[in-house]
Amino acid sequence: MTVRQAKYGNPANYNTTPATRNDEDPSALEVDASGNLLTSASTLSAGEDLVNDVLKVEDRSSYTNLTASALIKTGAGRVKGWSVNSHSSGTLKLWDNTSAATTTLLNTVSFAAGPSVTSLPDVEFSTGLYATIAGTLDITIFWK
């Protein structure tokens, strides 16, 4: 088998029209006019749907059920929403911190009687996520 060498000792060739190859034809690497190596994926990427021409992305989150004030997560993340499971007179306040000090993420929210679900656009926090619960409240916080 003969190995085709690029001209002038370069490791790759530039062809204005890509070469047509047959099975088992030897070839050198090819570059574009700017010297960028031409490559392509020969298999599907994870989540790739060629029929619909999309890369599918799945949104996932974690959850924490609370009935009293508590640290939910240390470090950066996102609040996705909450579900009020039951309450008689509860309020919620979220902090971008590991305790109820400085940087209020969501100021005090009072809930109407009965269960409810609230979905939020991703609200980012950087230090941590701490929830202050007052009154009687059973709530599930969704976060990532």
TACORMO-V854280 format. One record per backbone hydrogen bond with DSSP energy under -0.5 kcal/mol. CO is the residue of the C=O (numbers start at 0). NH is the residue of the N-H. If there is no record, write none. Layout:
{{CO:NH} {CO:NH}}
//
This chain:
{{1:3} {5:8} {6:9} {10:28} {12:14} {12:30} {21:24} {28:12} {29:37} {30:14} {31:34} {35:31} {36:38} {44:47} {46:55} {47:49} {48:52} {48:53} {53:48} {53:55} {57:59} {61:142} {63:140} {65:138} {69:130} {72:128} {76:124} {77:143} {78:122} {79:119} {80:141} {81:117} {82:84} {82:139} {83:115} {85:137} {86:113} {89:110} {90:133} {91:108} {92:131} {93:104} {93:105} {94:96} {94:129} {98:100} {102:95} {105:93} {108:91} {115:83} {117:81} {121:123} {122:78} {124:76} {126:74} {128:71} {128:72} {129:94} {130:69} {130:132} {131:92} {133:90} {134:136} {135:87} {135:88} {136:138} {137:84} {137:85} {138:65} {138:140} {139:82} {140:63} {141:79} {141:80} {142:61}}
//
